């Protein structure tokens, strides 16, 4: 349930770079990532970290994402990860297969 839109048209339930950065801030799961992770900085997620991240996305946003191996290989920065999750969110009724910006 969205809590309204602001001047930018983004609701509190929309996935943004800041919300993904917050999800990546758990130092128990992602110990090497800086708090001020740049959107274009190289990002390498191990399988456990990715599974945890997708679980939290499901819990927080009600979004079930099942990336392919090709999708996972493309999640190399905060910007690309956010883009993938946003594409999945906007097309969540259709599924996410092949539906993310490369």
Residue frames as a rotation matrix with the C-alpha (Angstrom) as fourth column:
UNK 1
0.581 0.814 0.000 0.00
0.814 -0.581 0.000 0.00
0.000 0.000 -1.000 0.00
UNK 2
-0.353 -0.697 0.624 1.51
0.679 -0.650 -0.342 3.30
0.644 0.302 0.703 -1.07
UNK 3
-0.054 0.290 -0.955 1.46
0.900 -0.399 -0.173 6.18
-0.432 -0.870 -0.240 1.34
UNK 4
0.801 0.419 -0.428 1.12
0.199 -0.860 -0.469 8.83
-0.565 0.290 -0.772 -1.31
UNK 5
0.316 -0.694 0.647 3.28
0.918 0.051 -0.393 10.51
0.239 0.718 0.653 -3.88
UNK 6
0.061 -0.400 -0.915 5.61
0.494 -0.784 0.375 13.44
-0.868 -0.474 0.150 -3.53
UNK 7
0.438 0.063 -0.897 6.58
-0.504 -0.809 -0.302 16.09
-0.745 0.584 -0.323 -6.03
UNK 8
-0.562 -0.740 -0.370 8.72
-0.746 0.260 0.613 13.55
-0.357 0.621 -0.698 -7.87
UNK 9
0.291 0.758 -0.583 5.89
-0.889 0.440 0.128 11.04
0.353 0.481 0.802 -8.23
UNK 10
-0.488 -0.508 -0.710 7.79
-0.147 0.849 -0.507 8.42
0.861 -0.143 -0.489 -6.22
UNK 11
0.639 0.733 0.232 5.78
-0.417 0.078 0.905 6.69
0.646 -0.676 0.356 -3.50
UNK 12
0.150 -0.579 0.802 7.20
-0.976 0.044 0.214 5.38
-0.159 -0.814 -0.558 -0.27
UNK 13
0.556 0.112 0.824 6.77
-0.163 0.986 -0.024 1.86
-0.815 -0.121 0.566 -1.65
UNK 14
0.936 -0.269 -0.226 8.90
-0.225 0.034 -0.974 2.53
0.269 0.963 -0.029 -4.74
UNK 15
0.576 -0.818 -0.009 12.34
0.707 0.492 0.509 0.97
-0.411 -0.299 0.861 -4.88
UNK 16
0.941 -0.332 0.071 14.99
-0.267 -0.854 -0.446 3.68
0.209 0.401 -0.892 -5.15
UNK 17
0.151 -0.966 -0.211 18.78
0.083 0.225 -0.971 3.74
0.985 0.129 0.114 -5.06
UNK 18
-0.384 -0.277 0.881 18.55
-0.771 -0.430 -0.471 5.02
0.509 -0.860 -0.049 -1.48
UNK 19
0.545 0.639 0.543 16.23
-0.829 0.508 0.234 2.20
-0.126 -0.577 0.807 -0.42
UNK 20
0.847 -0.327 -0.420 18.50
0.108 0.878 -0.466 -0.42
0.521 0.349 0.779 -2.03
UNK 21
-0.175 -0.930 0.323 21.54
-0.226 -0.281 -0.933 1.24
0.958 -0.236 -0.161 -0.41
UNK 22
-0.027 0.258 0.966 19.71
-0.991 -0.136 0.009 0.90
0.134 -0.957 0.259 2.93
UNK 23
0.919 0.393 0.011 19.07
-0.393 0.917 0.073 -2.80
0.018 -0.072 0.997 2.27
UNK 24
0.540 -0.796 -0.275 22.76
0.290 0.482 -0.826 -3.26
0.790 0.366 0.491 1.54
UNK 25
0.102 -0.518 0.849 23.76
-0.643 -0.686 -0.342 -1.51
0.759 -0.511 -0.402 4.79
UNK 26
0.931 0.217 0.293 23.45
-0.364 0.597 0.715 -4.67
-0.020 -0.772 0.635 6.93
UNK 27
0.149 -0.988 -0.043 27.12
-0.970 -0.138 -0.201 -5.20
0.193 0.072 -0.979 7.87
UNK 28
-0.033 -0.122 0.992 26.48
-0.492 0.866 0.090 -8.81
-0.870 -0.485 -0.089 8.92
UNK 29
0.619 0.358 0.699 25.53
0.389 0.634 -0.668 -9.68
-0.683 0.686 0.253 5.33
UNK 30
0.707 -0.354 0.613 27.50
0.518 -0.332 -0.788 -7.06
0.482 0.875 -0.051 3.38
UNK 31
0.610 -0.448 -0.653 30.53
0.640 -0.207 0.740 -6.29
-0.467 -0.870 0.161 5.56
UNK 32
-0.362 -0.925 0.115 32.67
0.802 -0.247 0.543 -4.66
-0.474 0.289 0.832 2.88
UNK 33
-0.006 0.420 0.907 30.24
0.836 -0.495 0.235 -2.12
0.548 0.760 -0.349 1.45
UNK 34
-0.933 -0.347 -0.092 30.62
0.345 -0.795 -0.499 1.55
0.100 -0.498 0.861 2.43
UNK 35
-0.270 0.860 -0.432 27.66
0.610 -0.195 -0.768 3.47
-0.745 -0.471 -0.472 3.86
UNK 36
0.190 0.286 -0.939 27.94
-0.395 -0.854 -0.340 6.01
-0.899 0.436 -0.050 1.04
UNK 37
-0.315 -0.292 0.903 28.05
0.538 0.729 0.423 3.45
-0.782 0.619 -0.072 -1.78
UNK 38
-0.544 0.047 -0.838 28.18
-0.575 -0.749 0.331 5.33
-0.612 0.661 0.434 -5.08
UNK 39
0.490 0.868 0.079 25.54
-0.494 0.352 -0.795 4.31
-0.718 0.351 0.601 -7.63
UNK 40
0.778 -0.218 -0.590 28.20
-0.544 0.237 -0.805 3.41
0.315 0.947 0.066 -10.20
UNK 41
-0.166 -0.860 0.483 30.70
-0.968 0.236 0.086 1.72
-0.188 -0.454 -0.871 -7.88
UNK 42
-0.404 -0.050 -0.913 31.40
-0.457 0.876 0.154 -1.91
0.792 0.480 -0.377 -8.66
UNK 43
0.054 0.535 0.843 29.14
-0.978 0.198 -0.063 -4.20
-0.201 -0.821 0.534 -6.68
UNK 44
-0.516 -0.211 -0.830 29.77
-0.408 0.913 0.022 -7.90
0.753 0.350 -0.557 -6.19
UNK 45
0.173 0.659 0.732 27.06
-0.985 0.135 0.110 -9.84
-0.026 -0.739 0.673 -4.39
UNK 46
-0.918 -0.397 -0.026 27.74
-0.396 0.918 -0.025 -13.38
0.034 -0.012 -0.999 -3.24
UNK 47
-0.536 0.750 -0.387 24.93
0.101 0.512 0.853 -15.92
0.838 0.418 -0.350 -3.46
UNK 48
-0.349 0.392 -0.851 24.04
0.933 0.229 -0.278 -15.70
0.086 -0.891 -0.446 0.24
UNK 49
-0.764 0.009 -0.645 23.92
0.183 -0.956 -0.230 -11.90
-0.618 -0.294 0.729 0.08
UNK 50
-0.854 0.460 -0.245 21.73
-0.414 -0.313 0.855 -11.98
0.316 0.831 0.457 -3.01
UNK 51
-0.396 0.721 -0.568 19.32
0.538 0.684 0.493 -14.51
0.744 -0.111 -0.659 -1.47
UNK 52
-0.425 0.201 -0.883 19.07
0.837 -0.284 -0.468 -12.38
-0.344 -0.938 -0.048 1.67
UNK 53
-0.893 0.049 -0.447 18.55
-0.155 -0.967 0.204 -9.19
-0.422 0.252 0.871 -0.35
UNK 54
-0.707 0.660 -0.254 15.78
-0.240 0.113 0.964 -10.77
0.665 0.743 0.078 -2.44
UNK 55
-0.339 0.568 -0.750 14.14
0.843 0.537 0.026 -12.09
0.417 -0.624 -0.661 0.74
UNK 56
-0.564 0.083 -0.822 14.12
0.536 -0.719 -0.441 -8.61
-0.628 -0.690 0.361 2.27
UNK 57
-0.924 0.266 -0.274 12.76
-0.382 -0.636 0.671 -7.12
0.004 0.725 0.689 -0.98
UNK 58
-0.489 0.777 -0.396 9.93
0.265 0.565 0.782 -9.65
0.831 0.277 -0.482 -0.81
UNK 59
-0.298 0.341 -0.892 9.26
0.955 0.108 -0.277 -8.89
0.002 -0.934 -0.358 2.86
UNK 60
-0.622 -0.068 -0.780 9.39
0.324 -0.929 -0.177 -5.11
-0.713 -0.363 0.600 2.47
UNK 61
-0.671 0.267 -0.692 7.84
-0.646 -0.668 0.369 -4.63
-0.363 0.695 0.621 -0.97
UNK 62
0.235 0.777 0.584 5.86
-0.280 0.630 -0.725 -7.84
-0.931 0.007 0.365 -1.53
UNK 63
0.553 -0.142 -0.821 7.95
-0.833 -0.113 -0.542 -8.37
-0.015 0.983 -0.181 -4.66
UNK 64
0.523 -0.375 0.765 9.09
0.065 0.913 0.403 -11.87
-0.850 -0.161 0.502 -5.57
UNK 65
0.547 -0.460 -0.699 12.09
-0.833 -0.377 -0.404 -11.73
-0.078 0.804 -0.589 -7.89
UNK 66
0.604 -0.370 0.706 13.73
0.179 0.926 0.332 -14.77
-0.776 -0.075 0.626 -9.46
UNK 67
0.427 -0.487 -0.762 16.69
-0.803 -0.591 -0.073 -13.49
-0.415 0.643 -0.643 -11.48
UNK 68
0.977 -0.203 -0.063 18.29
0.127 0.795 -0.593 -15.67
0.170 0.571 0.803 -14.13
UNK 69
0.322 -0.938 -0.127 22.03
0.802 0.199 0.563 -16.30
-0.503 -0.283 0.817 -14.15
UNK 70
-0.226 -0.352 0.908 22.29
0.844 -0.537 0.002 -13.66
0.487 0.767 0.418 -16.87
UNK 71
0.665 0.530 0.525 20.37
0.163 -0.790 0.591 -11.18
0.729 -0.307 -0.612 -14.70
UNK 72
0.886 -0.342 -0.313 22.66
0.349 0.045 0.936 -11.87
-0.306 -0.938 0.160 -11.74
UNK 73
-0.021 -0.947 0.319 25.76
0.979 0.045 0.198 -11.35
-0.202 0.317 0.927 -13.89
UNK 74
-0.115 0.042 0.992 24.42
0.598 -0.795 0.103 -7.89
0.793 0.606 0.066 -14.77
UNK 75
0.885 0.463 -0.039 23.90
0.288 -0.480 0.829 -6.74
0.365 -0.745 -0.558 -11.18
UNK 76
0.113 -0.989 -0.097 27.30
0.900 0.144 -0.412 -5.07
0.421 -0.041 0.906 -11.02
UNK 77
-0.870 -0.352 0.345 26.46
0.177 -0.876 -0.448 -1.71
0.460 -0.329 0.825 -9.45
UNK 78
-0.672 0.652 -0.350 23.91
0.311 -0.181 -0.933 -0.09
-0.672 -0.736 -0.082 -7.18
UNK 79
-0.433 0.497 -0.752 22.42
-0.754 -0.657 0.000 1.65
-0.494 0.567 0.659 -10.24
UNK 80
-0.591 0.171 -0.788 21.99
-0.573 0.599 0.560 -1.63
0.567 0.783 -0.256 -12.16
UNK 81
-0.871 0.289 -0.398 20.62
0.469 0.731 -0.496 -3.48
0.147 -0.619 -0.772 -9.12
UNK 82
-0.563 0.680 -0.470 18.14
-0.032 -0.587 -0.809 -0.68
-0.826 -0.440 0.352 -8.48
UNK 83
-0.461 0.358 -0.812 17.15
-0.878 -0.314 0.361 -0.63
-0.126 0.880 0.459 -12.17
UNK 84
-0.793 0.126 -0.596 16.56
-0.090 0.943 0.320 -4.37
0.602 0.307 -0.737 -12.13
UNK 85
-0.767 0.503 -0.398 14.42
0.595 0.326 -0.735 -4.22
-0.240 -0.801 -0.549 -8.99
UNK 86
-0.497 0.588 -0.638 12.47
-0.387 -0.809 -0.443 -1.19
-0.776 0.027 0.630 -10.28
UNK 87
-0.573 0.266 -0.775 11.77
-0.764 0.169 0.622 -2.99
0.297 0.949 0.107 -13.58
UNK 88
-0.807 0.273 -0.523 10.61
0.345 0.938 -0.043 -6.04
0.479 -0.215 -0.851 -11.63
UNK 89
-0.709 0.539 -0.455 8.44
0.356 -0.284 -0.890 -3.84
-0.609 -0.793 0.010 -9.43
UNK 90
-0.434 0.559 -0.707 6.75
-0.687 -0.713 -0.142 -2.02
-0.583 0.424 0.693 -12.29
UNK 91
-0.194 0.346 -0.918 6.18
-0.817 0.460 0.346 -5.26
0.542 0.818 0.193 -14.17
UNK 92
-0.791 -0.256 0.556 5.60
-0.578 0.612 -0.540 -7.48
-0.202 -0.748 -0.632 -11.15
UNK 93
0.209 0.927 0.313 2.19
-0.608 0.373 -0.701 -8.64
-0.766 -0.044 0.641 -12.35
UNK 94
0.757 0.034 -0.653 3.81
-0.625 0.330 -0.707 -9.95
0.192 0.943 0.271 -15.54
UNK 95
0.779 -0.626 0.044 6.89
0.566 0.731 0.382 -11.45
-0.271 -0.272 0.923 -13.89
UNK 96
0.584 -0.626 -0.517 10.46
-0.362 -0.771 0.525 -10.27
-0.727 -0.119 -0.677 -14.35
UNK 97
0.189 -0.582 0.791 11.87
0.621 0.695 0.363 -12.54
-0.761 0.423 0.492 -17.02
UNK 98
-0.307 -0.459 0.833 13.84
0.950 -0.192 0.245 -10.47
0.047 0.867 0.495 -19.46
UNK 99
0.530 0.701 0.478 12.23
0.683 -0.687 0.249 -7.28
0.502 0.194 -0.843 -18.18
UNK 100
0.626 -0.335 -0.705 15.09
0.464 -0.567 0.681 -5.20
-0.627 -0.753 -0.200 -16.89
UNK 101
0.939 -0.287 -0.189 17.20
-0.340 -0.699 -0.629 -2.48
0.048 0.655 -0.754 -18.36
UNK 102
0.652 -0.757 0.048 20.63
0.752 0.653 0.085 -3.68
-0.096 -0.019 0.995 -19.42
